[in-house]
Amino acid sequence: MFTALFFDSVIAMVVGAVPTYFAVTVVRKRRKKGSGPGVIGAALALIWVVVVYGSFVEPRMLTVGRTDVNIGGTQHALKVALISDIHLGEYRHRDWLETVVARINALKPDVVLVDGDIVSNAAGYEEFQPFMKLQSRFGTYAVLGNWDYRAGAVDVRKHLGSYGVKLLVNKSVPLDIDGRTVSLIGLDDQMYGQPDVDLAMKDVPPGAKKLLLAHEPDIAPLAEMRGIDLVLSGHTHGGQIRLPLVGAVAHLPIKIGQQFDMGLFPFGQTQLFITPGIGESGPRARLFDPPQISFVTITF
């Protein structure tokens, strides 16, 4: 909460101070019959535009990112709507989740996956109601993220279940795709939970295609060793604030390498997909990184 207040104070200061600077400068220039605000004024104007756009415009620009992933074969397909890092209870609330759910339903996915960091604090539990409106062939599955544990994992589990979201904590569920089995494997949070890949995979039938839903992408090296076909992760927010030709401005909270920010990556014998998420933590801003529902079509 303190972090959010700090960043909101900075945003408010910039949004309020820059117009004040211009007003004072213009008055002074007119009195002295001088020119306009000059280079400093232009720089401040640019900063103001970036802060306002990044804080209040782009965070509301819900996008759909479409990705095709082949995990061997072309005769079967699974359409996945993947969301992560909603962070309900701080900047994001029920109205935002309503918008997200409506957009997901319009995509007509086979399955909906929620990849952790569902809440930022206990207030987020009261925002879950729109989850019950999600529609898909196989239902909605979720795993927990580090923020869910910080807010209270027991309560997150209870509230998710009451709205029809099935939580996968070190367990798997089979999905029958026209006679072929895809095992959806859910892993507990790697920072605060007790992740156990072997336990999660114990009921996976031989020959099944294996999808691992895990909040942090740092599981990728172990997933490759366990023969996972595709890892679906979040956690990075895509950096949340990005610059052209630079990428993520902030240091990403992962160990496998800063290049794994968002999107699809080959990782040895497996593949890793990282969704940029649909919410914010720290500053409420997003820049060149709009919130995204990742619509992943998996062929096999």
C-alpha beads as a LAMMPS data file, in Angstrom:
LAMMPS data file: protein, C-alpha beads

300 atoms
299 bonds

1 atom types
1 bond types

-500.0 500.0 xlo xhi
-500.0 500.0 ylo yhi
-500.0 500.0 zlo zhi

Masses

1 110.0

Atoms # bond

1 1 1 0.000 0.000 0.000
2 1 1 2.852 2.393 0.853
3 1 1 4.464 1.722 -2.542
4 1 1 1.214 2.516 -4.363
5 1 1 0.768 5.743 -2.398
6 1 1 4.339 6.768 -3.162
7 1 1 3.988 6.273 -6.908
8 1 1 0.553 7.904 -6.966
9 1 1 2.033 10.905 -5.155
10 1 1 4.775 11.190 -7.776
11 1 1 2.218 10.960 -10.597
12 1 1 -0.010 13.566 -8.962
13 1 1 2.952 15.889 -8.483
14 1 1 3.963 15.662 -12.153
15 1 1 0.404 15.986 -13.443
16 1 1 -0.221 19.037 -11.297
17 1 1 3.181 20.723 -11.342
18 1 1 3.790 20.820 -15.089
19 1 1 0.638 22.785 -16.002
20 1 1 1.415 25.139 -13.113
21 1 1 4.925 25.674 -14.483
22 1 1 3.534 26.499 -17.920
23 1 1 0.972 28.896 -16.542
24 1 1 3.572 30.768 -14.518
25 1 1 6.095 30.765 -17.381
26 1 1 3.617 32.057 -19.948
27 1 1 2.561 34.895 -17.653
28 1 1 6.164 35.887 -17.029
29 1 1 7.075 35.709 -20.712
30 1 1 4.133 37.876 -21.679
31 1 1 5.058 40.470 -19.102
32 1 1 8.592 40.533 -20.454
33 1 1 7.348 40.202 -24.054
34 1 1 9.558 37.155 -24.503
35 1 1 9.136 33.906 -26.364
36 1 1 7.434 30.714 -25.234
37 1 1 8.484 28.224 -22.563
38 1 1 11.559 27.039 -24.521
39 1 1 13.477 23.746 -24.316
40 1 1 12.766 23.164 -20.646
41 1 1 9.078 23.691 -21.255
42 1 1 9.085 21.281 -24.185
43 1 1 10.835 18.632 -22.080
44 1 1 8.364 19.077 -19.255
45 1 1 5.455 18.862 -21.683
46 1 1 6.789 15.582 -23.032
47 1 1 7.191 14.207 -19.506
48 1 1 3.635 15.255 -18.689
49 1 1 2.224 13.547 -21.782
50 1 1 4.157 10.332 -21.071
51 1 1 3.074 10.228 -17.413
52 1 1 -0.587 10.891 -18.195
53 1 1 -0.645 8.411 -21.090
54 1 1 1.248 5.711 -19.195
55 1 1 -0.765 6.146 -15.995
56 1 1 -4.305 6.700 -17.239
57 1 1 -4.592 5.735 -20.918
58 1 1 -2.510 2.688 -21.817
59 1 1 -3.419 0.724 -18.647
60 1 1 -7.038 0.773 -19.865
61 1 1 -6.164 -0.413 -23.397
62 1 1 -6.967 -4.101 -23.071
63 1 1 -5.417 -6.003 -25.972
64 1 1 -5.496 -9.564 -27.249
65 1 1 -2.169 -11.083 -28.202
66 1 1 -2.450 -14.087 -30.507
67 1 1 0.289 -16.710 -30.511
68 1 1 0.526 -20.052 -32.307
69 1 1 2.595 -22.783 -30.658
70 1 1 3.318 -26.177 -32.177
71 1 1 4.271 -28.935 -29.745
72 1 1 4.505 -31.746 -32.287
73 1 1 1.909 -32.571 -34.943
74 1 1 -0.827 -30.558 -36.601
75 1 1 -3.996 -32.662 -36.319
76 1 1 -5.217 -31.320 -32.970
77 1 1 -5.555 -27.838 -31.502
78 1 1 -6.257 -26.342 -28.087
79 1 1 -7.269 -22.694 -27.815
80 1 1 -6.111 -21.163 -24.527
81 1 1 -7.073 -17.783 -23.083
82 1 1 -4.268 -16.953 -20.649
83 1 1 -4.329 -14.076 -18.165
84 1 1 -1.983 -13.276 -15.331
85 1 1 -1.030 -10.619 -12.791
86 1 1 -4.476 -9.055 -12.395
87 1 1 -3.537 -7.603 -8.985
88 1 1 -7.110 -7.026 -7.870
89 1 1 -7.650 -4.806 -4.859
90 1 1 -5.139 -2.038 -5.540
91 1 1 -5.395 -0.412 -8.970
92 1 1 -7.653 -3.049 -10.518
93 1 1 -11.213 -3.786 -9.453
94 1 1 -14.360 -5.665 -10.432
95 1 1 -15.201 -3.403 -13.364
96 1 1 -11.858 -4.222 -14.987
97 1 1 -12.329 -7.947 -14.459
98 1 1 -15.804 -7.662 -15.995
99 1 1 -14.218 -6.146 -19.111
100 1 1 -11.588 -8.881 -19.252
101 1 1 -14.142 -11.670 -18.854
102 1 1 -16.362 -10.270 -21.615
103 1 1 -13.393 -10.093 -23.994
104 1 1 -12.318 -13.646 -23.153
105 1 1 -15.811 -15.028 -23.737
106 1 1 -15.895 -13.339 -27.144
107 1 1 -12.762 -15.299 -28.090
108 1 1 -14.525 -18.633 -27.408
109 1 1 -11.502 -20.423 -25.909
110 1 1 -11.337 -24.132 -25.112
111 1 1 -9.904 -23.385 -21.670
112 1 1 -9.180 -20.297 -19.568
113 1 1 -5.986 -20.188 -17.492
114 1 1 -5.247 -17.701 -14.704
115 1 1 -1.517 -17.640 -14.058
116 1 1 -1.201 -16.208 -10.542
117 1 1 -0.918 -12.846 -8.780
118 1 1 -4.680 -12.599 -8.858
119 1 1 -4.805 -10.146 -5.946
120 1 1 -2.574 -7.461 -4.455
121 1 1 -4.240 -7.379 -1.054
122 1 1 -7.177 -8.772 0.910
123 1 1 -9.565 -6.266 -0.675
124 1 1 -9.100 -8.148 -3.935
125 1 1 -11.118 -11.129 -2.646
126 1 1 -14.270 -9.083 -3.007
127 1 1 -13.595 -8.504 -6.724
128 1 1 -13.798 -12.168 -7.852
129 1 1 -17.462 -12.305 -8.847
130 1 1 -16.913 -11.845 -12.619
131 1 1 -14.891 -15.093 -12.726
132 1 1 -18.132 -17.066 -12.546
133 1 1 -19.149 -15.630 -15.943
134 1 1 -16.188 -17.141 -17.803
135 1 1 -17.226 -19.558 -20.528
136 1 1 -15.093 -22.254 -22.141
137 1 1 -15.205 -25.898 -23.146
138 1 1 -13.030 -27.188 -20.296
139 1 1 -13.549 -24.513 -17.665
140 1 1 -11.196 -22.158 -15.824
141 1 1 -8.014 -23.216 -13.999
142 1 1 -5.612 -21.163 -11.928
143 1 1 -2.349 -21.295 -10.018
144 1 1 -1.176 -19.025 -7.230
145 1 1 1.516 -16.353 -7.491
146 1 1 3.753 -14.659 -4.962
147 1 1 1.305 -11.789 -4.342
148 1 1 -1.503 -14.270 -3.645
149 1 1 0.565 -15.746 -0.833
150 1 1 1.391 -12.320 0.519
151 1 1 -2.315 -11.422 0.558
152 1 1 -3.387 -14.761 2.048
153 1 1 -3.316 -17.903 -0.076
154 1 1 -5.966 -19.732 1.962
155 1 1 -8.501 -16.980 1.346
156 1 1 -7.585 -16.714 -2.330
157 1 1 -8.195 -20.453 -2.744
158 1 1 -11.545 -20.291 -0.955
159 1 1 -12.842 -17.363 -2.974
160 1 1 -11.656 -18.748 -6.308
161 1 1 -13.456 -22.013 -5.649
162 1 1 -16.690 -20.251 -4.789
163 1 1 -16.701 -18.653 -8.249
164 1 1 -16.000 -21.811 -10.225
165 1 1 -12.241 -21.444 -10.742
166 1 1 -10.385 -24.721 -10.226
167 1 1 -7.050 -24.260 -8.479
168 1 1 -4.165 -26.516 -9.494
169 1 1 -1.594 -26.780 -6.704
170 1 1 0.975 -29.410 -7.666
171 1 1 -1.630 -31.427 -9.541
172 1 1 -2.744 -32.114 -13.079
173 1 1 -5.980 -32.492 -14.977
174 1 1 -6.439 -34.339 -18.303
175 1 1 -8.052 -32.556 -21.237
176 1 1 -9.430 -34.799 -23.976
177 1 1 -8.892 -33.154 -27.368
178 1 1 -10.614 -35.359 -29.933
179 1 1 -9.125 -38.522 -28.491
180 1 1 -5.720 -37.105 -27.585
181 1 1 -4.869 -36.299 -23.985
182 1 1 -3.299 -33.014 -22.965
183 1 1 -2.270 -32.885 -19.316
184 1 1 -2.643 -29.443 -17.788
185 1 1 -0.210 -29.340 -14.875
186 1 1 -0.431 -26.631 -12.222
187 1 1 2.541 -25.769 -10.008
188 1 1 2.504 -24.030 -6.640
189 1 1 4.204 -20.630 -6.392
190 1 1 7.988 -20.919 -6.471
191 1 1 8.697 -18.001 -4.136
192 1 1 6.303 -18.630 -1.234
193 1 1 4.638 -21.964 -1.912
194 1 1 5.888 -25.541 -2.004
195 1 1 6.282 -26.359 -5.693
196 1 1 6.741 -30.039 -6.477
197 1 1 6.959 -30.913 -10.161
198 1 1 7.133 -34.668 -9.538
199 1 1 3.985 -34.577 -7.397
200 1 1 2.250 -32.403 -9.967
201 1 1 3.043 -34.903 -12.723
202 1 1 2.331 -38.143 -10.894
203 1 1 -1.044 -38.672 -12.602
204 1 1 0.084 -37.670 -16.098
205 1 1 -0.579 -40.619 -18.424
206 1 1 2.191 -41.873 -20.734
207 1 1 2.204 -40.214 -24.122
208 1 1 0.175 -37.195 -23.042
209 1 1 1.183 -33.733 -24.182
210 1 1 2.226 -31.733 -21.145
211 1 1 1.397 -28.075 -20.456
212 1 1 2.778 -26.557 -17.249
213 1 1 1.034 -23.559 -15.715
214 1 1 3.488 -21.852 -13.345
215 1 1 3.513 -18.217 -12.258
216 1 1 7.273 -17.649 -12.356
217 1 1 9.111 -18.556 -15.594
218 1 1 12.182 -19.653 -13.601
219 1 1 10.744 -23.170 -13.640
220 1 1 11.710 -23.548 -17.314
221 1 1 15.047 -25.389 -16.802
222 1 1 13.427 -28.014 -14.564
223 1 1 10.423 -28.240 -16.878
224 1 1 12.735 -29.119 -19.753
225 1 1 14.299 -31.892 -17.675
226 1 1 10.828 -33.302 -16.903
227 1 1 9.773 -33.375 -20.558
228 1 1 7.248 -30.549 -20.424
229 1 1 6.135 -29.487 -23.909
230 1 1 5.096 -25.924 -23.059
231 1 1 5.437 -23.735 -19.965
232 1 1 2.886 -20.941 -19.520
233 1 1 4.024 -18.196 -17.139
234 1 1 3.488 -14.594 -16.105
235 1 1 5.166 -12.660 -13.268
236 1 1 7.316 -10.305 -15.365
237 1 1 4.510 -7.939 -16.491
238 1 1 6.642 -7.665 -19.633
239 1 1 8.576 -5.068 -17.661
240 1 1 5.373 -2.976 -17.343
241 1 1 7.248 0.138 -18.505
242 1 1 9.176 -0.320 -21.750
243 1 1 11.006 1.912 -24.196
244 1 1 11.533 1.371 -27.944
245 1 1 14.878 -0.313 -28.723
246 1 1 15.489 -0.702 -24.974
247 1 1 12.738 -3.022 -23.778
248 1 1 11.888 -3.308 -20.113
249 1 1 13.147 -0.372 -18.060
250 1 1 12.998 -2.146 -14.696
251 1 1 15.033 -5.201 -13.743
252 1 1 12.796 -8.245 -14.186
253 1 1 12.289 -10.398 -11.052
254 1 1 13.566 -13.611 -12.674
255 1 1 16.785 -15.628 -12.626
256 1 1 16.807 -17.328 -16.023
257 1 1 17.785 -14.135 -17.883
258 1 1 16.502 -10.656 -18.565
259 1 1 15.776 -11.554 -22.183
260 1 1 12.796 -13.625 -21.022
261 1 1 10.455 -10.671 -20.656
262 1 1 7.325 -11.643 -22.592
263 1 1 6.323 -13.752 -25.549
264 1 1 7.336 -17.187 -26.815
265 1 1 10.855 -18.528 -26.325
266 1 1 12.512 -21.847 -27.217
267 1 1 14.034 -23.327 -24.081
268 1 1 15.973 -26.429 -25.004
269 1 1 13.513 -29.235 -25.662
270 1 1 10.582 -27.261 -24.276
271 1 1 9.001 -23.904 -25.060
272 1 1 8.296 -21.043 -22.676
273 1 1 5.494 -18.531 -23.095
274 1 1 5.325 -15.481 -20.824
275 1 1 2.211 -13.316 -20.826
276 1 1 2.665 -9.612 -19.949
277 1 1 -0.374 -9.659 -17.676
278 1 1 -3.408 -7.427 -17.302
279 1 1 -2.626 -5.461 -14.134
280 1 1 0.061 -3.447 -12.409
281 1 1 2.092 -3.452 -9.212
282 1 1 4.365 -0.671 -8.018
283 1 1 3.458 2.254 -10.284
284 1 1 -0.017 2.120 -11.816
285 1 1 1.608 2.815 -15.184
286 1 1 2.143 0.786 -18.342
287 1 1 4.139 2.131 -21.249
288 1 1 4.566 0.399 -24.622
289 1 1 3.258 -2.678 -22.813
290 1 1 -0.568 -2.620 -22.703
291 1 1 -2.495 -5.169 -20.630
292 1 1 -2.958 -8.334 -22.633
293 1 1 -5.153 -11.390 -22.813
294 1 1 -2.872 -13.942 -24.434
295 1 1 -4.810 -16.168 -26.830
296 1 1 -2.535 -19.153 -27.445
297 1 1 -3.448 -21.736 -30.055
298 1 1 -1.525 -24.934 -29.337
299 1 1 -1.305 -27.499 -32.137
300 1 1 -0.090 -31.055 -31.714

Bonds

1 1 1 2
2 1 2 3
3 1 3 4
4 1 4 5
5 1 5 6
6 1 6 7
7 1 7 8
8 1 8 9
9 1 9 10
10 1 10 11
11 1 11 12
12 1 12 13
13 1 13 14
14 1 14 15
15 1 15 16
16 1 16 17
17 1 17 18
18 1 18 19
19 1 19 20
20 1 20 21
21 1 21 22
22 1 22 23
23 1 23 24
24 1 24 25
25 1 25 26
26 1 26 27
27 1 27 28
28 1 28 29
29 1 29 30
30 1 30 31
31 1 31 32
32 1 32 33
33 1 33 34
34 1 34 35
35 1 35 36
36 1 36 37
37 1 37 38
38 1 38 39
39 1 39 40
40 1 40 41
41 1 41 42
42 1 42 43
43 1 43 44
44 1 44 45
45 1 45 46
46 1 46 47
47 1 47 48
48 1 48 49
49 1 49 50
50 1 50 51
51 1 51 52
52 1 52 53
53 1 53 54
54 1 54 55
55 1 55 56
56 1 56 57
57 1 57 58
58 1 58 59
59 1 59 60
60 1 60 61
61 1 61 62
62 1 62 63
63 1 63 64
64 1 64 65
65 1 65 66
66 1 66 67
67 1 67 68
68 1 68 69
69 1 69 70
70 1 70 71
71 1 71 72
72 1 72 73
73 1 73 74
74 1 74 75
75 1 75 76
76 1 76 77
77 1 77 78
78 1 78 79
79 1 79 80
80 1 80 81
81 1 81 82
82 1 82 83
83 1 83 84
84 1 84 85
85 1 85 86
86 1 86 87
87 1 87 88
88 1 88 89
89 1 89 90
90 1 90 91
91 1 91 92
92 1 92 93
93 1 93 94
94 1 94 95
95 1 95 96
96 1 96 97
97 1 97 98
98 1 98 99
99 1 99 100
100 1 100 101
101 1 101 102
102 1 102 103
103 1 103 104
104 1 104 105
105 1 105 106
106 1 106 107
107 1 107 108
108 1 108 109
109 1 109 110
110 1 110 111
111 1 111 112
112 1 112 113
113 1 113 114
114 1 114 115
115 1 115 116
116 1 116 117
117 1 117 118
118 1 118 119
119 1 119 120
120 1 120 121
121 1 121 122
122 1 122 123
123 1 123 124
124 1 124 125
125 1 125 126
126 1 126 127
127 1 127 128
128 1 128 129
129 1 129 130
130 1 130 131
131 1 131 132
132 1 132 133
133 1 133 134
134 1 134 135
135 1 135 136
136 1 136 137
137 1 137 138
138 1 138 139
139 1 139 140
140 1 140 141
141 1 141 142
142 1 142 143
143 1 143 144
144 1 144 145
145 1 145 146
146 1 146 147
147 1 147 148
148 1 148 149
149 1 149 150
150 1 150 151
151 1 151 152
152 1 152 153
153 1 153 154
154 1 154 155
155 1 155 156
156 1 156 157
157 1 157 158
158 1 158 159
159 1 159 160
160 1 160 161
161 1 161 162
162 1 162 163
163 1 163 164
164 1 164 165
165 1 165 166
166 1 166 167
167 1 167 168
168 1 168 169
169 1 169 170
170 1 170 171
171 1 171 172
172 1 172 173
173 1 173 174
174 1 174 175
175 1 175 176
176 1 176 177
177 1 177 178
178 1 178 179
179 1 179 180
180 1 180 181
181 1 181 182
182 1 182 183
183 1 183 184
184 1 184 185
185 1 185 186
186 1 186 187
187 1 187 188
188 1 188 189
189 1 189 190
190 1 190 191
191 1 191 192
192 1 192 193
193 1 193 194
194 1 194 195
195 1 195 196
196 1 196 197
197 1 197 198
198 1 198 199
199 1 199 200
200 1 200 201
201 1 201 202
202 1 202 203
203 1 203 204
204 1 204 205
205 1 205 206
206 1 206 207
207 1 207 208
208 1 208 209
209 1 209 210
210 1 210 211
211 1 211 212
212 1 212 213
213 1 213 214
214 1 214 215
215 1 215 216
216 1 216 217
217 1 217 218
218 1 218 219
219 1 219 220
220 1 220 221
221 1 221 222
222 1 222 223
223 1 223 224
224 1 224 225
225 1 225 226
226 1 226 227
227 1 227 228
228 1 228 229
229 1 229 230
230 1 230 231
231 1 231 232
232 1 232 233
233 1 233 234
234 1 234 235
235 1 235 236
236 1 236 237
237 1 237 238
238 1 238 239
239 1 239 240
240 1 240 241
241 1 241 242
242 1 242 243
243 1 243 244
244 1 244 245
245 1 245 246
246 1 246 247
247 1 247 248
248 1 248 249
249 1 249 250
250 1 250 251
251 1 251 252
252 1 252 253
253 1 253 254
254 1 254 255
255 1 255 256
256 1 256 257
257 1 257 258
258 1 258 259
259 1 259 260
260 1 260 261
261 1 261 262
262 1 262 263
263 1 263 264
264 1 264 265
265 1 265 266
266 1 266 267
267 1 267 268
268 1 268 269
269 1 269 270
270 1 270 271
271 1 271 272
272 1 272 273
273 1 273 274
274 1 274 275
275 1 275 276
276 1 276 277
277 1 277 278
278 1 278 279
279 1 279 280
280 1 280 281
281 1 281 282
282 1 282 283
283 1 283 284
284 1 284 285
285 1 285 286
286 1 286 287
287 1 287 288
288 1 288 289
289 1 289 290
290 1 290 291
291 1 291 292
292 1 292 293
293 1 293 294
294 1 294 295
295 1 295 296
296 1 296 297
297 1 297 298
298 1 298 299
299 1 299 300
